[in-house]
Amino acid sequence: MNFWEKVTGSDLTKDWKDFAARAEALPDDYRRAWDEFTKSLFLHGDFTGRNLTPIADGVLGLLEATSADGQSAEEALGDDIPAFCAAVVGEEGAKNYRDRWRAQLNRSVARRLNRLEA
């Protein structure tokens, strides 16, 4: 990826077009599961969505492998696809920069409030 692709995001566009082509080759129930997964996935992205590309690639690979094995999409991802998405993204219990900043801000505010009360 060169500088221009990174700045414009054209590499991401190409990746997502490739994902769409791969998803079109899946059976109908897998395609529906993929569509629901991607809708849930974008809620967890950063500003560019660049952090979601490897996750989407891995889940699409999982769907392709389970489809080839003859399993259903429900067996692959479970009944609750948004919960599966949150688990894959690492929402539960994962600390990102916002969580660290929030904790730091809360400590600073608590420290200031304790000084004001004393």
C-alpha positions, 0 to 999 in steps of 0.5 A: 500500500502506498501513501496515496492509497492510505490517505484516500482509502482506496486500498480499503475500497478494493478490499471491501469489493473483494470481500463482496465478491467472495460473499456473493459466492457463498450460499444464501444463508451465509450471505445473509449472515455476512450482511448482518455481521457487516452491519454489526461490525461497522458499529465497532470501527474507528474513524477509517474502519481500517481496524475492521478489515482483518476481522472481516477477512477472518470471519469471511474465511470462517464462513467459506470454510464452514460452507465448504464443510457443509455446516450451516451459517448458524452453526458457524456464527451462532444464533446472535450475530451481533453478539458474535461480532462484539465478541470477535471485535473484543468489545467485552472487557477490552481496553482501548484508548478511549477507556484508558482516557476515560479512566484517567479523566475520572481519576483526575476529576475524583482527585480534584473533587476530594481536594475541594471537599477537604 
